Each structure stands twice: as structure tokens, then as C-alpha cells.
Amino acid sequence: MIRDRSLSSRIFDFFLYLMCATVLIIVLAPVLNIFSVSFSSYEAFARGDVGLWPVEFSTRAYETIIKDGKVLQGLRYSLIYTGLGTLLNTCLTVLTAYPMSKKDMPFRGIISMYFAFTMFFSGGMIPTFLLVQKLRLYDSIWAMIVPGAMQIYNMIIMRTYFQTIPRELTEAALIDGANEWQTLWKIVLPLSKASIATISLFYAVGHWNSWFSASIYLSTSEKAPLQLVLRNMIFNTEALIQSGEADSNLGSTTISYATLFISMVPMMLVYPFVQKYFVKGVMIGSVKG
């Protein structure tokens, strides 16, 4: 591939890199500020000395959070909810999208209308809560996973992608004696790694950031996910300081920033490993001739 090195191309590249660098700074600066405040002393923060780097380095905020014990417990349950939920979401999405991508599927139009209807209309929070109670899911880990087992929008994305896979590939597999399960597992899924990784990431981020469902469906505080634990800690920081459980010299802002940074770290570690699937050419080499 011959790269265009004309003057106009270089000017375009310069402004493109400049725009990307600007967006990077805008996104990264608040994260660095949260990191810096969480590892700085409250006195330095109160003086306004903390910017993008810690001042008077201190880990007292994190020591207070860990000593409370609820953060590690919330982290464990968040990993459970995110892992099981993402696995169930992805499996149901793929298993629904694959037959829906078949144009010869019986009643395909009616089923598509049914799915589309649920995107615009829902029973509401109270009927959903009563349904969860009737199914005996209330105050269990399944209450955080089953009610949102599949997002129709993500299913439509997967269905559309499956339709772009050349029919010659699946038909050749069927001619060679493979059934639909083997075709899905050995032909379709290997070509869909990028789409599956993207959808799985969407589901994982949704589960990781979920706290409202936990506040409704969970009555046992020990089963609360990390986001709900951190939310409660942020609102209860002043109470911790007044009760003596937290250092009075820390200040509520320092502890709040520390809890926010803890909640961001896991997803920040996941993104680099999934990013390669966003730009990978999935169909390269799948059809030759």
C-alpha cells in the first residue's frame, strides 16, 4: 500500500493527530485529577495545590476504605455479577441473533416486530419488581442478571453483522455435513470475534456500573455490588469521620475521590485487551477466490 505524502495529506494528518491529542487530554485530565486528589493530603487539596500530580503523597484514604471491608466484598460481588451477567447476555444475544439473521426463518417478521415492540414499551419498574418477587429472584444474585438478560439493540447489531457473512461459507459447511450448531460454532463465531467482543464489553460495562438495580432488588447489604457500596460510602463519608472510623484530617472529598478511582480501575484494565477487536479486519481472508 502506497501512502499519500502530498502536502494536503500531511496537513490533514496534522489536524487529525491534533484533534486526537486534544480529545485525549480532555478525557485523561479528569482521571488524572481524581487519581492525584485520592493520593494527596486533604490539606494540599484544600489549598488548591493538587492538579494532575499528587501533592504530599498519602494513602490514608485508601487505608480507610480497605479497613471498612465493604469495598473488597462489593468488588467480589461486582466481579460475579459482571462475569455471569456478561456470559449470559452474550450467549443469549448470539443464540437469538443467529436464527434471526436467516431470511428463511419461519415467522421472522412477526418475531422481529415483537422484539422491536419491547424496545419502545416496557411494563415499568413496579411490575418488573413484582415479577422478580414472583419468580423468587428477589435478594439473590440472579435478580441482578436475569431481568436484563438480553438487550434487543445489541441483538439487532449482532443479527445485522451475521447477515454480512457470505452465505457461501455457511452453505459450504452444511453441504459438508455440518449442522446449524457446528456451523455457528466453527464458522460464524470465529468470524465474529470483533462483534462479540464489542457486545460483551458493552454488557460488562453496564453490569459493572449498575447500582440502581441492586438498590431495588437486593435487601442484603452483603450482596451489594461495588458501585452501590461506593455510592453509599460517598454519601456516608461525613458520618464515618464523625464516628471516628475515618481520619478527621482526610476530608470527605479525598475519600470520595479514592472510591471513584477504585471503581474506574477494573474497566480501565479491560479496555486495552478488547480494543484490538474494534479495529481488526474480521472478514480478511474469510473469502478467497
N, C-alpha and C positions, 0 to 999 in steps of 0.2 A: 504494500500500500504506500503510495507516494503522498507525502504530506504537503499541503499547500503552504508555502513560505512567503507568499506575497505580502505587501505592506498592509493591505486591508485585513488579511487573515491575522497578521501579528497584532494589529490594533484590536481586532475582535477578541483574540485570546487574552490580551492585556486587560481589557474591561471585564471579561468573563472571570479571570482569576481575581481581579479586584473586587468584583461583586461577591464571589465565593468567600474571599477573605473577610469582607465586611459582615456577611451573614454569620461566619464562624465566630467573629468577635462578639457580635450581638448575642449569639446563643451561649457562648462559653463564658462571657463575663459574669452573668448572674450565678452560674455554677461555681466559678472560682471565688466569688464573693461569699457564697454560702459556706464553702469549704474554709475560707480564711477566717470568717467570724466564728465558726464552730471550734477552731483550734487556737483562737486568740483569747486573751483575758477579757473579762467584761469591762474592765477599766479602760483598756485600749479601744474597745468598741464604743464605749460611752463618750470618749474623747473625739471620736470620728477619725481615728488613725488607721483603721482597718480598711484596706482596699481589695486588691487581688492577691495579697500575700499575708499570711498570719503575722500578727504583731504580739509580742510577749507570749510565745507559744505555750499552750496549755491544753491538757487532755481532760480537765476536770469535768467538762460537760459530758464527755463520753463515759467517763467513770461513773457519773451519776446515773446515766441511762442504763448502763450494764448492771449496776448494783441493784437497780429496781427489779430486774429479772424478767419483766413482762416483754421487753423488746426481743430477747432471744426466743421466748416462747411464741411471740407473734411472728417472728421470722420463720420459725419451723412450720407453723400452720400456713403461712403465706406460700411457702415452697410447696406444701402439699396441695393447697387449692390451685396454685398455678400449674403444677405438674399434671395432676389428674384432670383438671379442667381443660387445659390445652390439648392433652391427649384425646379426651372425649370429644372436644369441639372439632379437632382436625379430622378424626375418624368419621364422625357423622357428616361433616361437610363434604369430605371426599366421597363417601358412600352414597350421599344424596346427589351430588353434582354429577357423578359419572353416569348413572342411568338417565338423568335429566338432560345430558348432552346428546343422547341418542334421539335422532329425529323420528325413528320408528317406534318409540316407546308408546304403549297404549295410554290414552288419556293424558298425554303430556301437557296439552294446553290447559286442561282443567286443573291439573295439579300445580302448574305454574301460576295460574290465577289465585289458587288457594295460598300459595307461598307469598305472592305479592300482596294479597289482602292483609296478611299478618304484619307486613311492614308498615302499613298505614293505620291499622286499628289494633288495639290490644284491650284486654279485659280491665286493665288498670291495676293499681298497686294493691287495693284491698281484696279484690277477687283472687289475685295471684297469691297473696298471703294466705287466704283461706284454703286455696288449693294446696299450697305447701303443707299446711296443717293437716288437711285431709289425707294427704299422701304419707303422713308421718315422717316428713323430712325436716320438720322444724327442729332447730337446735342440733343439727347434725352437719357433718362436712358436706353431705350431698345437697343440702339446701343452698350451698354456695356454688354448686356445679351444675346440677340438673336443670333448674329453671331457665338458664341461658345456655343450654347445651349446644345450640347452633344459631348462628347469625345468618339470616336469609341473604343479606347483602354479600357476605363472604361466600356463601354458596353460589350465588349468581356469578361472582367473579371466577370461581373455580369452574363452574359449568361453561362459561364463555371461553376459558382457557382450554378446557378439554375439547371444545369444538374446533379449536385451531390445530389440533394434532391431526395430521393427514390420516384419512380413513384407510389408506393403503396399508399402513402399519398394523392397525388392529385387524383388518380383514385378512392380512397375510398370516397373523397369529392364529386366527380362527380356522383358516384353511389348513394350517399345520397341525390342528387338533387341540389347540388351547381353548379352554372355556373362558367365560367372561371374567371369573376371578383371576385366572392366570394372566389374562390379557391386561387386567388392571394392575396386577402386582408386578409383572415383568416388563410390560411395555409402557403403559401410561404413567405410572408413578415415577419411574426413573427419568422420564422426560419432563416431569412436573416438579422437580425438586425446588426450583426457584419460587414457583407459585405457592407450593405447600409451606415452604419456609417463611414466606411473607405472611400468609394467612395465620400460620402458627404464632408468629411474632405479634400480630395484631391481637390474637386471643390472649397470649401470655401477658402483654402489657395491660389489657383490660382486666384480667384476673388480678394482676399484681397491684393495680391502682384501685381495686374495688374495696370500698369500705361501707357504702350505704346499704348494700345487701346484707352485710354482716350485722349492721346495727338493727336490721329489721328481723332477720331470720335466726339470729343467734342470741340466746339468753345467757349462755355460759361465757363468762369473760375469758376463761382459759382458752377457748377456741377462737378468739378474735384474731383476725389477720394483722399483719404488721401495720398496715395503713390505718386501721381503726385504733390500734394501740398508740401509734404516734400522734394521731389526731387528739386522742384523749390526753396524752402527755402534754401536748402543746397548750391545751385549754386548762390543764391542771397544774402547770408548772409553778404558778404562784402559790398554789396550795402546798406543793412539795417543799417549796422554800420556807413557807411559814411553819410547816410541821417539823422542819429540821431534817427532812430526808434529803434535801438538796442544799448545797452550799449557798448561803445567802449572798456570797460575793460573786456568784455566777451571773445572776440575772436571767430572766425568762427568755430573753432574745437569744442568748448563747445556747441554751438547751434546745430551744425551738429549731435553731439552725442546724444543730447537731442531729436532731431527729430527722429533719428534712434531708440531710446529706446521706444518712443511713438508708433512707427509703429509695434514694436515687442510684446508689452504687450497684445493686444487682443487675438492673436493666442496662446500666452503662457498660457492664462487663459482658452482657449478652450481645449487644448490638454489633461489635466488631466481628463476631463469629458468623453472624447472619447476613451481614452487609454484602458479602461476596455473591450471595444468591440474587441480590437485586439487580446486578449488572451482568450476570452470567448469560451468555447466549445459550438458551436451553435447547433450541432446535438445531444447533450447529452439529452437523454430522448425522442427524437422525434420518435424513433422506438423501440418498446419493443416486446419481444416475445421469 
